[in-house]
Amino acid sequence: MENPGSINPDIQIIALVGFAEDFLHSFLENCDFEGRQLVHFDNGMILVQEWEAKKLPIAAIISHSEILSNGGLSLMETLKNRNMPSIPFFLVVRYFNSNLRILALTAGISDVFRLPLQQNRLEKRVLFFIHNWASLIKELPVHTRSIYRTGLAKRIFDVCFAGMALIMLFPLFILVALAIRLESKGPAFYYSLRTGTGFKIFKFYKFRSMYINADQKVKDLMHLNQYNIDQKKEQLKQDDAVLCEACMQTGKCQYPIYADGAKWCEKDDVYVNSQKNGSAFFKITNDPRITKVGNFIRNTSIDELPQLWNVIKGDMSIVGNRPLPIYEAEKLTTDKSVLRFAAPAGLTGLWQVEKRGKGKMSEEERLMLDNTYAKNQSFINDIKLILRTIPAIFQKESV
């Protein structure tokens, strides 16, 4: 397996992105790709830089990355934006389902292979696409949904609004941060990964409202559960760490939250309030995992204020559809649901204004409102939603 510095420019290249495991190196070296060079790149950005600088004869790309991660759809979008030559693009993943397959193929990814790999299948598929690529892209054009681009007026408004809000609210930030640190050990801020416009993944900032070991408290709170979960009790007793169904497949948390060295599970809230067969199986009234300060900042939405920094960075807008955790976004890949990702990710949006404080909202209602916003998004409508958001924020609701 070659490195970028030892490439023979006269032989076609199969670019390998993100393959760190030795066993995968050995596996791929034993594959018969008809004499083509296997060249490893640590990440997608290095691949793009080397490709552009050296005009590499790359015939195909095989990326070891989940579909919604940086080496998946994000890398595919980067290649398109840089106007790189069209070549077969393959993904090697650990987690996979039918919805993710549709999402990947719709975005133009040639094929997805789930670990463990099958040598014969990998060789046949890669070589088939290389040999027939010209005919495939001519006869089967890939139509991708255009990703939302923030208009100049909206971006100027976002930066000015968020900048002034951060300056004005700075004293409040200091007070809230001190209150959080005084009540419980741990950082005042944390970030988790969210999926925004065009399935772009970014760091999503909030004030901490729970104890940092909240996920470890779930087993101790089973007696407070409002629902019959007898079948879950034995499972929880058997595991040292509380893992959701998705994480149990790998034996470790796949959705960590990070803050100054501390780490806990992003799916903790989802686990405690998750749904199975349409009904919640674990729910706690007056959840003791939430701090007193946390309860106040949640009810007043103060915990969301650090996302003003996301607006400054360009990850989000003031108004848009709320960015979703990756495990929720990967379920919304059908034609009727993917439209919401064509709109900007925002601090506030249509469903927050329409439904906040008016009782429980179904997933169908929320999706309908998200799609409605995406179809009718305009700068004027954004201003109207901002004016309607202010009274909605202070409606008492435990979120």
Secondary structure as GFF3:
##gff-version 3
##sequence-region A 1 399
A	DSSP	three_ten_helix	4	6	.	.	.	ID=ss1
A	DSSP	beta_strand	13	17	.	.	.	ID=ss2
A	DSSP	alpha_helix	22	29	.	.	.	ID=ss3
A	DSSP	beta_strand	37	41	.	.	.	ID=ss4
A	DSSP	alpha_helix	44	54	.	.	.	ID=ss5
A	DSSP	beta_strand	58	64	.	.	.	ID=ss6
A	DSSP	pi_helix	70	74	.	.	.	ID=ss7
A	DSSP	alpha_helix	75	81	.	.	.	ID=ss8
A	DSSP	beta_strand	89	93	.	.	.	ID=ss9
A	DSSP	alpha_helix	98	106	.	.	.	ID=ss10
A	DSSP	beta_strand	111	114	.	.	.	ID=ss11
A	DSSP	alpha_helix	119	139	.	.	.	ID=ss12
A	DSSP	alpha_helix	152	183	.	.	.	ID=ss13
A	DSSP	beta_strand	189	195	.	.	.	ID=ss14
A	DSSP	three_ten_helix	197	199	.	.	.	ID=ss15
A	DSSP	beta_strand	201	207	.	.	.	ID=ss16
A	DSSP	three_ten_helix	214	224	.	.	.	ID=ss17
A	DSSP	alpha_helix	230	238	.	.	.	ID=ss18
A	DSSP	alpha_helix	245	248	.	.	.	ID=ss19
A	DSSP	beta_strand	256	259	.	.	.	ID=ss20
A	DSSP	beta_strand	262	265	.	.	.	ID=ss21
A	DSSP	alpha_helix	268	272	.	.	.	ID=ss22
A	DSSP	beta_strand	275	276	.	.	.	ID=ss23
A	DSSP	beta_strand	279	280	.	.	.	ID=ss24
A	DSSP	alpha_helix	292	299	.	.	.	ID=ss25
A	DSSP	three_ten_helix	302	304	.	.	.	ID=ss26
A	DSSP	alpha_helix	307	313	.	.	.	ID=ss27
A	DSSP	beta_strand	317	319	.	.	.	ID=ss28
A	DSSP	beta_strand	324	325	.	.	.	ID=ss29
A	DSSP	alpha_helix	326	329	.	.	.	ID=ss30
A	DSSP	alpha_helix	335	338	.	.	.	ID=ss31
A	DSSP	three_ten_helix	339	342	.	.	.	ID=ss32
A	DSSP	beta_strand	346	348	.	.	.	ID=ss33
A	DSSP	alpha_helix	350	355	.	.	.	ID=ss34
A	DSSP	alpha_helix	363	376	.	.	.	ID=ss35
A	DSSP	alpha_helix	379	393	.	.	.	ID=ss36
###
